[in-house]
Amino acid sequence: MPTVLEALKNRSSIRSYSDKKIPKETLEKILIAAGMTPSGANMQPWVTYAISNAETLKKVGDAIIEKMDAGITSDQHIQYYPVKWTNPYKKRRIVTGAGLYKLLDVDRKDNETRIEMWKDNFRWFGAQTVIFVFTAKANLEDSEGMLIDCGAYMQSIMLAAQEFGIDSCPQGSTTEFGRVVAEALEVPDNLALLYSVVLGYKDENAKINEYQPARVKLEESVTFID
Ligand SMILES: Cc1cc2nc3c(=O)[nH]c(=O)nc-3n(C[C@H](O)[C@H](O)[C@H](O)COP(=O)(O)O)c2cc1C
């Protein structure tokens, strides 16, 4: 069983999965543990759909891919990525993307392959379970705090999954099509999609799963005042 530090260090975004299903009891244990995530005023603002039904996942994924094919780049409740990228974040994004394409021998100018790779998000990278996290739209009307709580909840899911040898990939790509997801899942109209997390057992032979982008040095992101 990994320690918390090991789980933090060993987790990485996995983008190719075997077809092995996660037992329902295991999924419940992960989500019960994640439900212990702290939240301001104990509001627990996450509203979670844990979907392991292949037909439903295909329906959601196909609906997004259909939009993409029609030239629609987003249809969302919240804007996740910056509209205007600034450094150092812009540079980190480019370096991270370039590293993945290099590992897979994909030319950066090969847009067709890159679009197909992006569409793999909506085929859930072959995973059998996807967690969709919504919050009440009312929570986002005059504040952003729920995003902090639901972000912590995301990490809890991914770390708890590690204990069962289950890997994950967080997805802002679905955030960009939040309205499409909500419609396909027929969720109540008062909910806004924040993100999804793909969960499953990794394909041990997939090269893409070797990718582990580096992090900045401690001094670059932390100021100690002793
Ligand atoms: C909120 C969030 C959204 C993300 N969205 C996507 C996504 O849509 N597709 C994807 O392949 N990776 C996505 N990622 C994974 C990041 O690219 C990844 O976490 C980052 O490059 C660091 O790599 P690591 O997770 O392997 O350590 C997302 C990560 C986060 C936290």
The ligand as a Gaussian input file, in Angstrom:
#p B3LYP/6-31G(d) Opt

LIG

0 1
 C       -7.832000      20.194000     -13.879000
 C       -6.988000      19.394000     -14.840000
 C       -7.419000      19.207000     -16.128000
 C       -6.675000      18.392000     -17.007000
 N       -7.173000      18.120000     -18.252000
 C       -6.586000      17.189000     -19.017000
 C       -7.217000      16.733000     -20.203000
 O       -8.299000      17.157000     -20.564000
 N       -6.591000      15.765000     -20.926000
 C       -5.375000      15.241000     -20.552000
 O       -4.874000      14.362000     -21.259000
 N       -4.758000      15.663000     -19.422000
 C       -5.341000      16.603000     -18.648000
 N       -4.775000      16.983000     -17.452000
 C       -3.510000      16.362000     -17.032000
 C       -2.353000      17.342000     -17.054000
 O       -1.892000      17.514000     -18.356000
 C       -1.263000      16.750000     -16.144000
 O       -1.752000      16.697000     -14.825000
 C        0.024000      17.554000     -16.144000
 O        0.610000      17.590000     -17.420000
 C        1.030000      16.960000     -15.148000
 O        1.269000      15.610000     -15.486000
 P        0.951000      14.405000     -14.495000
 O       -0.493000      14.493000     -14.094000
 O        1.213000      13.166000     -15.324000
 O        1.857000      14.532000     -13.327000
 C       -5.454000      17.823000     -16.582000
 C       -5.007000      18.069000     -15.281000
 C       -5.782000      18.818000     -14.412000
 C       -5.324000      18.987000     -12.992000

